[in-house]
């Protein structure tokens, strides 16, 4: 079952695909609004809306008396280690850097572009609050008692329903509610790995995953990715042939920090490769629902081997502060239950019930579609400003979804020093150092494009560009 999309989104996607396939190149004029309207049998207003999305994303611009033109953009970041470098298992030491970055950005970052979370303006706060209050006031419920370790029955039912259109859907008996996606990942690592084991991760990868490995004394083996199509399966296969890898932790959809998403055929190949070798794959899908293109499913949807431990949450789509996530670990479900019960018994029952009630209203899919559209527009405005104000030698990975941009700066720049410098000006960014156990990304930064665009944000990007130029 395909996810619904508005007609103007379909038109925008069709034109964008043409641009990405290089059928249309920078400087080329695209078809007129009237012509596209006639060819696709849609209204002129629909085409205007589609072109507005593409203009906001920085892909096209309007030229008086000439129509719409393909805009030159920054090159895609390489986003991966040099191909001549052979990655070896590495001990992980990023927690102090990551903790310092988070603390400093919160305390001193007046404009905080480092925290990977949606702003309140993009969330259905009023609707969600009503449902949470209803859950709190329901005297007939058991929300004031200890919740079941698996999770609230109402939420488990809704989570299972979210997987109905997957090739391999998940039964609610195979779902465990957690305190956010990171607890889900941690439970999986505790069930599978022991100190000294080698865990394959993407390079770069989300710093929270590296922190989890460090805490458990696990070694990271970094696998290169393409900034658009994600994990390099050939590199993974070579790593599997040459190392005793205990498990993999990957983000196939809306990879963090690059925003890459593996094509569905590559996800199927990945699941098949690891399933045949019986190497567990922990899938972090916290951002998967924020992919911009249609027909995107998690790798778990194709898991005929029951080998994928699927982790997700509502922290990036509904309420970061609720800390409600979930995991489906298949054959390891009972073991995860035991570990969960021993660590914190259960997850907040009232908030689980509140989210479940909101899901029952049927508004969630509409909210997600609108949020994706809003994020595309946001991303386009940030990208245009970065191209305008940053030095011309930068490279930007064009995200397929998510909340952030991954930017490669001049090799002369140390992103950690840049972070310290701009903090003095009240700007918070993420240095690339914390996304690798092997210090591959010293000249990369990640910025969150979720804070709503305004003149203050534009001024911030301009200041950031000046500081980057100064350091270079």
ABEGO torsion letter per residue (X at the ends): XBBBBBAAAAAAAAAAAAAAAGABBBGBBBBBAAAAAAAAGBBAAAAAAAAAAAAAAGABBBBBGAEBBBBBBBBBBAGBBBAABBBBBBBBBAAAAAAAAAAAAAAABABBAABBBBBAAABBAAAAAAAAAAAAABAABAAABBBBAAEBAAAAAAAAAAAAABABBBBAAABBBBBEAAAAAAAAAAAABBBGBBBBBBOBBBAAAAAAAAAAGBBBBBBBBBAAAEBBAAAAAAAAAABBBABBBBBABGBOAAGBBBBAAAAAAAAAAAAAAGBBBBBBAAAAAABABBGBBBAAAABAAGABBBBBBAAAAABAAAGBBBBBAEAAAAAAAAAAAAAAGBBBAAAAAAAAAAAAAGAAAAAAAAAAAAAAAAAAAAAAAAAAABBAABBBBBBAEEABBBBBBBAABBAAAAAAAAAAAGBBBBBAAAABAAGAAAABBBBBAABBBBAAAAAAAAAAAAAAAAAX
